[in-house]
Amino acid sequence: MTVETTLLRHLPPDLDPCTLPAHVAVIMDGNGRWAKRRGQPRLFGHRRGADNLVNLLHCCKDWGIHTLTVYAFSTENWQRPKVEVELLMWLIEQMIRQKLPELKAMGMRFDCIGDLTVLPHSLRSEIQRAIEQTADNTSVEFVMAINYGGQQEILQACQAIAARVEDGALTASQVDRALFEEQLYTHRKPNPDLLIRTSGEKRLSNFLLWQLAYTELYFTDAFWPDFDAGEFHQALLAYQSRNRRFGQVKTA
């Protein structure tokens, strides 16, 4: 048995199960550059990245991490070449269709956040099927952000609340954090404890801007297809070394 397989089946002994993040968010960056270094087209990297995502889901299940949210396609990604966008949409659809039996067997609950209305009909159908068929599962919640943008999410929430105030259903003084969060895609989901971004980039790229207010950030130079169980282990070790104060002063 390899070290990698051992890591996937058992929580590494240097990780404290009581202080693991309950919710990990990931910006899966570097698929194209990973492929380019190997003389392959970008789609080759995206395919490998999709396979790697399933490996990370196994880690989450085996190690006791309850929610994984990944940035699959941003509102800005529509600016990429049309052929690449079409291939990405096809790849996401194929991944959901092909991996659904495995997700169900792992007891995972699938969900999506973002504006799904503009996605191809076949992709929306696969998303809905996966949501419905995994609705009762409880081992890990797997959330894909597709056509998602943090600024747009906040703007839409503000517009929805403003419309209710304008209609007289609310007063401005009734608008609080809880009411605002009801308008977000992530309503009823916990905020991430840890955000991981791969490929050496150190920015949020319009991802979960409201939800990441007190999230621990972890950046790695590894391209997403190379972010294996060992890399995830290092990210969790870094997380457990942090002193999370949420704006408070904690004394020993």
C-alpha positions in Angstrom: 0.0 0.0 0.0 1.4 3.4 -0.9 1.7 6.4 1.4 -0.9 8.1 -0.7 -3.5 5.3 -0.3 -2.8 5.2 3.4 -3.4 9.0 3.7 -6.7 8.7 2.0 -7.9 5.9 4.3 -6.7 7.2 7.6 -6.3 10.7 9.1 -2.6 11.4 9.4 -1.5 11.1 13.0 -0.2 14.7 13.2 -3.6 16.1 12.4 -6.0 16.8 15.3 -9.5 15.6 14.4 -11.0 18.1 16.9 -9.5 21.1 15.1 -9.9 20.2 11.5 -11.8 22.7 9.3 -15.4 21.8 8.9 -15.6 23.6 5.6 -12.8 23.9 3.0 -13.1 26.0 -0.1 -10.7 25.6 -3.0 -9.8 27.8 -6.0 -8.5 25.1 -8.4 -6.0 27.0 -10.4 -3.2 26.0 -12.8 -4.8 23.3 -15.0 -3.8 25.0 -18.2 -0.2 25.8 -17.1 0.2 22.2 -15.8 -0.8 20.9 -19.3 1.4 23.4 -21.1 4.5 22.3 -19.2 3.8 18.8 -20.5 3.2 19.9 -24.1 -0.5 19.1 -23.9 -3.6 21.2 -24.7 -5.4 23.0 -21.8 -8.3 20.5 -21.9 -5.8 17.8 -20.9 -5.1 19.8 -17.7 -8.8 20.3 -17.0 -9.4 16.6 -17.3 -6.7 15.8 -14.9 -7.9 18.5 -12.6 -11.4 16.9 -12.6 -9.9 13.5 -11.6 -7.9 15.2 -8.8 -11.1 16.8 -7.4 -12.5 13.3 -6.8 -9.4 12.4 -5.0 -9.8 15.4 -2.7 -13.4 14.4 -2.0 -12.2 11.0 -0.8 -9.8 12.8 1.5 -12.6 14.9 2.9 -14.8 11.9 3.5 -12.0 9.8 5.0 -10.6 12.6 7.2 -13.9 14.0 8.5 -14.2 17.3 6.6 -17.9 18.0 6.2 -18.1 20.5 3.4 -16.0 21.1 0.3 -16.8 24.0 -2.0 -14.8 24.4 -5.3 -14.6 27.2 -7.8 -15.4 25.4 -11.0 -16.4 28.3 -13.4 -16.5 32.0 -12.6 -18.6 34.8 -14.2 -15.3 36.1 -15.6 -14.5 32.8 -17.3 -17.0 33.5 -20.1 -14.3 35.8 -21.4 -12.1 32.8 -22.3 -12.0 31.6 -25.9 -15.4 30.2 -26.9 -14.0 26.7 -27.7 -12.4 26.5 -24.2 -15.7 27.6 -22.5 -17.7 25.0 -24.5 -15.2 22.3 -23.5 -15.3 23.3 -19.9 -19.1 23.2 -19.8 -18.9 19.8 -21.5 -16.3 18.6 -19.0 -18.2 19.7 -16.0 -21.3 17.9 -17.3 -19.4 14.7 -18.1 -17.8 14.8 -14.6 -21.1 15.1 -12.8 -22.7 12.4 -15.0 -19.8 9.9 -14.7 -18.9 10.5 -11.1 -22.5 10.6 -9.7 -22.5 6.9 -8.9 -19.3 7.2 -7.0 -20.5 10.3 -5.1 -23.7 8.5 -4.2 -21.7 5.4 -2.9 -19.5 7.8 -0.8 -22.6 9.2 0.8 -22.0 12.7 -0.6 -24.6 15.5 -1.0 -24.1 17.5 -4.1 -25.1 21.1 -4.6 -24.3 24.1 -6.8 -24.1 27.9 -6.3 -24.1 30.6 -8.9 -26.4 31.8 -11.7 -27.2 28.5 -13.3 -29.9 29.9 -15.6 -27.5 30.7 -18.4 -25.8 27.3 -18.4 -26.4 24.8 -21.2 -29.7 22.9 -20.8 -28.0 19.5 -20.6 -25.6 20.7 -17.9 -28.5 22.1 -15.8 -30.3 18.8 -16.2 -27.3 16.9 -14.9 -26.9 19.3 -12.0 -30.5 18.9 -11.0 -30.4 15.1 -11.3 -27.3 15.0 -9.1 -28.8 17.3 -6.5 -32.0 15.3 -6.3 -30.3 11.9 -6.2 -27.9 12.9 -3.4 -30.3 15.1 -1.3 -30.5 12.6 1.6 -26.7 11.9 1.8 -24.8 13.2 4.9 -21.1 12.2 4.7 -19.8 15.3 2.9 -21.5 18.2 1.2 -19.8 18.8 -2.2 -20.6 22.3 -3.6 -19.6 23.4 -7.1 -19.5 27.1 -7.8 -20.5 27.5 -11.5 -21.0 30.8 -13.2 -20.4 32.3 -9.8 -19.1 35.8 -8.9 -18.8 37.2 -5.4 -19.5 40.8 -6.4 -22.5 39.8 -8.4 -23.8 37.7 -5.6 -23.6 40.7 -3.2 -25.1 43.0 -5.7 -28.1 40.7 -6.3 -28.6 40.4 -2.6 -28.7 44.2 -2.2 -31.1 44.5 -5.1 -33.5 41.9 -3.6 -33.5 43.6 -0.3 -33.9 47.0 -1.8 -36.9 45.8 -3.8 -38.6 44.5 -0.6 -37.9 47.9 1.1 -39.3 49.7 -1.9 -42.5 47.5 -1.8 -42.9 48.3 1.9 -42.3 44.7 3.0 -39.2 45.8 5.0 -37.8 48.9 6.6 -34.2 49.9 6.3 -33.7 49.3 10.1 -34.8 45.7 9.7 -31.9 44.9 7.3 -29.3 43.1 9.3 -26.6 40.5 8.6 -29.0 37.5 8.9 -31.5 39.0 6.5 -28.7 39.8 4.0 -27.2 36.3 4.2 -30.7 34.9 3.4 -30.3 36.4 -0.1 -26.9 34.8 -0.8 -26.4 31.6 -2.8 -24.8 30.1 0.3 -27.8 30.6 2.5 -27.9 27.9 5.1 -24.4 26.8 4.3 -21.5 27.4 6.8 -18.8 29.9 5.9 -15.5 28.3 4.9 -12.9 27.8 7.7 -10.1 27.3 5.2 -9.6 28.6 1.6 -6.9 26.9 -0.5 -5.6 28.4 -3.8 -3.2 26.5 -5.9 -0.7 27.5 -8.6 1.1 30.3 -6.7 -1.5 33.0 -7.3 -2.5 35.0 -4.2 -5.8 36.6 -4.8 -9.5 35.7 -4.2 -10.6 36.2 -7.8 -14.2 37.2 -6.9 -14.8 34.0 -4.9 -17.0 34.0 -1.8 -16.1 37.6 -0.9 -18.7 37.9 1.9 -18.2 34.4 3.2 -14.4 34.6 3.5 -14.4 37.5 6.0 -12.7 35.4 8.7 -11.5 32.4 6.7 -7.9 31.2 7.0 -6.1 31.5 3.6 -3.6 29.0 2.3 -1.6 29.5 -1.0 0.5 26.9 -2.6 2.7 26.8 -5.7 1.4 23.4 -6.7 -0.7 23.4 -9.8 -4.2 21.9 -9.1 -3.6 18.6 -10.9 -0.6 18.1 -8.5 -2.5 19.0 -5.4 -2.6 15.5 -3.9 -3.4 14.1 -0.5 0.1 15.0 0.7 -0.4 18.6 -0.4 -3.8 18.7 1.3 -2.2 17.3 4.5 0.2 20.2 4.5 -2.6 22.7 4.0 -4.5 21.2 7.0 -1.3 21.3 9.1 -0.9 25.0 8.3 -4.5 25.6 9.2 -4.1 23.9 12.6 -1.1 26.1 13.4 -3.2 29.3 13.1 -4.7 31.1 16.1 -8.3 32.0 14.9 -9.5 35.0 17.0 -12.3 36.4 14.8 -11.4 39.9 15.8 -11.1 39.1 19.5 -8.1 39.1 21.8 -7.5 35.6 23.2 -5.3 35.1 26.2 -3.5 31.9 27.1 
